[in-house]
């Protein structure tokens, strides 16, 4: 459409402006490939992807230096079980089938925007950017190396076709590349097409995800220690259903690692609304 309009435009400088505006709109909707986006970044200095922030991105990252400082990476002194800093719960009655959970960040509006970018706008580089923080977080590499394989939480084939990729697989591959622990994306499959969890209550999440996963009969996980990989940990309903499936199939233990997690006092409905509206944080 832009090219057609440019053919009828007599001013060369206006043609270029129209074309660049068209490219920016397409890039916002995830249509422009990452390779072409790299070329365009030379012509158009890239700005921070957070709306209302017009600073230049810092050193090729998707955020500017100011927004980067607003992220809340989870450092050392976290709970052995839930992975939350300064947790006072002994977890004597641990309610999950998986043993432990660790996350790279506490969820906040800026991080929600970055996650929304790669889940719904196709900005896969955002997943690699966030996963890279694992290299610098205290004890996280040792935590990952305790397991035999990284198992990304699978998407239903139809949903993966719609999205074009599985965000959990992108994260698992990044973690695998620096830890040396293999990424196993074939052992666990999703057989039930579930609606998104973001606007569901805790009880509704459990019902929605019930019996959603199944083991691949062609693979064996007997006696293996497996680490589930996902983008966000909220109530733990999805991780719990995956863990039960893997343990029933013979895994000796299951742990969880995610990019982000909500705080212990975060209301699930508030989180769902936050992630649903996270697109408003993107330019």
N, C-alpha and C positions, 0 to 999 in steps of 0.2 A: 504494500500500500504506500509506504514511504517512498519507494523507488518510483512508483507510478506518479506520485504527486510531484516528485523532484523533476520529472521529465517536462512538466508544464511550468516549472518555475524558471524564470529567466536570470535570477541573480545567483551566481555560483556560491557566494558566502551563505546565502539563505538555504541553498540546497544542503550544504554541509550541516547547518544547524538542525534542519528538519531530520536528516538522517541520524544524527547523534542523539536527538531526543527520542526517536523511534527505538534506537538501540538501547538506551537507558530504560525505557519502558519494558522492552523484552527481557532485559537482564534482571529487572526487578521481579518478573514473573518466572524466572528460572529457565527461560527459553535459550539464552545464549550459553554456548558451551564454555567450559572452563578455559580451554585453549584460546578461544576467541576473546574471552574476557581478559586474558593476560595481555593480548595485543591491544585491546581497547584501553587498558589501564595506562598504557604509554601515551595514548592520545588524550584520555580524560583522567586526570588524577583521581584515584578512588578515594571516596570519603567513607567515614565510619558507617556501618550498616544500621546503627541505631537512629531512629527518627528524631528530629530536632537537634541532632549533633552533626555539625558540618566540618568537623576536624578531619584532617587527612588520616588515613589508616596508618598504623605504626608498623614499620618494617614489613610490609606485605601481609600483615594480619588483618582479619575482618573488622577489628575494632581500632579506635584511636587509643592513644596512651591513657587518656582520662577515663574512658569507659572500661578499659582493661583493668584499671585499678579498682573498679567497682565490683569485679568478680570476687567471690569468696571461696577460694580453694581451701579444702579441709586439710589441715596440716597434722602434725603428730599429736599424741595424747588423745587418741580417739578410743571409744569403747570397743573392746575386743569383739563383742557380738553385733551391736547395731551400727557401729562406725560413726557415731555422733560425738562431737567434741564435748567434754565436760558432762558426760552422761552419769547420772547418779543412780541409775537403775541396775540392780545386780543381775537382772534377767534370769532369776532362779527358775522361773516358769517360762522359758523361751517358747513362743507359740508357733514358730515356723519349722518346716521340715529342713530348710537349709540351715547351715551352721552359723554363717556370718555374712555380713554385708559391708562393703566399703564403697564409698563414693568419692569422686574427685572434687565436687563442689556442693555447697549449699545453694539451693535454688533461689534466684532473685530475678527481678524484671529484666535486667540486661541479659543474664544467662538464658532466660526463657525466650528472649528474642533470637539469640544465637541458635538455640535448639529448634525453634520454630522454623528458622531459615533453612536448616538442612532437612527437616522432616517434611515440610510442606512446600518449600520453594526450590528444592533441588540443589541447595548450596552445600554439596558434599564436603567441600574443603573445610566447612565449619566443624564437622565431626572430627576431622584429622587435627584441626587446630586445638580443640578441647582435649582430645585424647593425648596430645603431646605433653600436657601438664603432668601426666602420670610418671614421666621420666624424672621429675624433680620433686615428687612428693615422698615424704619420709616413709619408708617401710612398704610402699605400695608394690615395688618390684618384687620384694621378698614374698609378699602376700600372693601375688600372681603365680610365682614360681612354685608355690606349695601344691599347685594343681597340675593334673596331667593334660588337660585340654580346656580351651576357652569355648564355650557354647553360646552363640548369640541367640537371643530369644527370637524365634522365627515369626515372620509375617505369613498370613494366609496367601497362597499363590495369586489370588485375584487382587488383593491389596498391594502385593509387591509389584504386580504388573501395572497397577495404577500409579504407584509411586516411582517405579523404575529401579528401586534398590531397597535393601533392608538396612536401616540406619544402625541397628545393633551389629550387623556384620561389618560395617565400616569401622565401628569402634573396636570390635574384636580383632580385626586385622591390624589396626594401629597398635593395639596393646601387644599383639603377638610379635610384631616386628621388632619391638625393643626388648621384650622379655624372653623371647625364644620359645614360649609355650605355644603349641600348635592351636590353630583355629579350626574347630570342628563344627561346620555349618550343615552337616548332613544327618547327624544322629537324631535331632529333634525336629519334628514337623508340626505344623499347625493345620488341623483338619476342620476347624470351626471358624467361620467368618464372623468375627465379633465386631460390634460397634465400638467406636472409640471410648476409652475409659475416662477421658478428661472431665466429662460432665456427670459422672456417676458417683453415687455415694459409696461408702465402703462396702456395704452389704450388696449393692447392685453390682459392684466390681467383681465380687466373688461369684455371683450368679452368672454374670456375663462371660467370665473366663472359665467356668467349670467345664471340664472335659474337652478343653480346646486343643490340647496337645497330645501327640502320639509319637512313639519311638519308630525310627526307621528300622525295619526288620533286617536290613542288609548290613547294619553296623552293630558292633558289640561295645558295650560300655561296662562290662562286668568288672567289678572291683576298682574302677577308676574314680579318681577325685576330679570333679568337674566344676568349673567356674562359669556361672551364668553371666552373660553380658547384656545390658540394656541401657537405654538412655536416661530414664528417670525412675527413681524408687520413691513411691508414695505410700500406699498402704501395704505393699508387698504381695498383693493378690496374684499378680501375674507371675512373679518369681516363685511364689509358693506352689502354684499349679504346675509350673515347669519342673520344680524340684521334686515334687511328688512323682511325676512321670518318670524322671531320670532315676530316682531311687527305686521305684518299682521295677525298672528295667535292669537293675543290678549295680548301679553306681554306689560306691562305698560312702561318698559324702558329696555334698553340693554347697558351694559358696556363691556369693553374688557380688558383682561389681558393676557400678553404673557411673555415668558422667555426673549426674546430679541427684540430690535427694531433697525432699521437703524437710523442714524442721519437725521435731517431735510434736510441736503444738500447732502445726499448720492444719487448718481445716481443709478437708479434701475438696469441698465445693469451691472454696476460695482458690485453691490451686488450679482446679479445672477451668475456672473463669480466667485466671491469669494466663494459662497457656493458650487458651482459646483466643484471647485478645492479644497474644504476644505479637501477632502480625502488625499491630499498631505501633510496635517499637521499631519496626524495620522501615528503611527508607524505600 
